[in-house]
Amino acid sequence: MLNLDDYVIDVLMRDLVAHDRRPTSFLIYIWLAAEQSRREQAVRVSYQELAESVGVSKSSAQAAVSWLIRRKLLTVSKEKATTVPRYTVCSPWRRAPRRERRALESQSHPHSD
């Protein structure tokens, strides 16, 4: 069973869905977190499989993954350029002291005044 940090629902959901206007990124993050928890390891999945699992288009899945990597919420590795990528869900707020968490939150809202 997936055990989500309160941060994911209380902060990250609002941040990705409302502020960034990228609800697909939130769905991809949740799906990958659940799969990583089930498998107890990084998730090897193609864009097509990921898209079908979440119920979005392949291009939407690609854009969402790119955004999550940019936000440092996901890392990706490949053994070779043509192999299926392996995704690791990151939780940067877990290891950051309170002061750094506030900085992470303010970085995630660069356009807010």
Buried (B, 14 or more C-beta within 10 A) or exposed (E): EEEBEEBBEEBBBEBBBEEBEBBBBBBBBBBBBBBBBEEEEBBBBEBEBBBBBBEBEBEBBBBBBEBBBEBEBBBEEEEEEEEEBBBEBBBEBEEBEEEEBEEBBEEBEEEEE
